[in-house]
Structures are given as C-alpha cells and as structure tokens.
Amino acid sequence: MERRGKKEDNKLLNYYNGLRNRGTKWVAPDRLKARIRDFGFNNKKDNIIGLQIADLIAYPVTIHLLHPERHNPSYEAVKHNIFQDNGVLLGQKAIPH
C-alpha cells in the first residue's frame, strides 16, 4: 500500500488487522492469515509498478462511482475487466455501501 499519512495508514492497518482476526462473510480468518501474511506501506517515490497500475485503475473507477453521469473514457477502458454476470457489475464494490 502507498503511504497516505500517519492517521490514514494507522486506520487502514487497524482495519486490515480486524479483517484478519474476524474474517469476512465469505473468507474465514485462518484462510486470510494464510494468504495475506503481512501488510506494509511504501512511499510514492518508491515507484512500485503494481501500485502504479492500481492507481491507473482505481482513479477512473472512483470518478465513475462519485459521478456516474459524467463522461469517463478511462472507466470505459477498464470496465470490461470488472466481474460481470449478464451485464450486471458484481466485482465493483463501494465501501461503505
């Protein structure tokens, strides 16, 4: 994860640790702990390729969620990669919902 600020990083780390301890509706805590062992923060200046790709995808999706009526060609470019069932987007979640 990219660093955002001390408060924001601590809030996200606490949420992550809570997920690992309680699991989710679909994934048991033991499975999460086995798959995701650590959670670290990197500086933007580290220029990590995976984080750069995540930014390229996250920004257009965020703009679409905030302003669905707005023309957003970047979202149209990535939308086909979001899990769909009969044209209904199921792999796009807005939290809190």
Secondary structure in CASP SS format (residue, H / E / C, confidence):
PFRMAT SS
TARGET T0000
AUTHOR 0000-0000-0000
METHOD secondary structure of the structure
MODEL  1
M C 1.00
E E 1.00
R C 1.00
R C 1.00
G C 1.00
K H 1.00
K H 1.00
E H 1.00
D H 1.00
N H 1.00
K H 1.00
L H 1.00
L H 1.00
N H 1.00
Y H 1.00
Y H 1.00
N H 1.00
G H 1.00
L H 1.00
R H 1.00
N H 1.00
R H 1.00
G C 1.00
T C 1.00
K C 1.00
W C 1.00
V C 1.00
A C 1.00
P H 1.00
D H 1.00
R H 1.00
L H 1.00
K H 1.00
A H 1.00
R H 1.00
I C 1.00
R C 1.00
D C 1.00
F C 1.00
G C 1.00
F C 1.00
N E 1.00
N C 1.00
K H 1.00
K H 1.00
D H 1.00
N C 1.00
I C 1.00
I H 1.00
G H 1.00
L H 1.00
Q H 1.00
I H 1.00
A H 1.00
D H 1.00
L H 1.00
I H 1.00
A H 1.00
Y H 1.00
P H 1.00
V H 1.00
T H 1.00
I H 1.00
H H 1.00
L H 1.00
L H 1.00
H C 1.00
P C 1.00
E C 1.00
R C 1.00
H C 1.00
N C 1.00
P H 1.00
S H 1.00
Y H 1.00
E H 1.00
A H 1.00
V H 1.00
K H 1.00
H H 1.00
N H 1.00
I C 1.00
F C 1.00
Q E 1.00
D E 1.00
N C 1.00
G C 1.00
V E 1.00
L E 1.00
L C 1.00
G C 1.00
Q C 1.00
K C 1.00
A C 1.00
I C 1.00
P C 1.00
H C 1.00
END
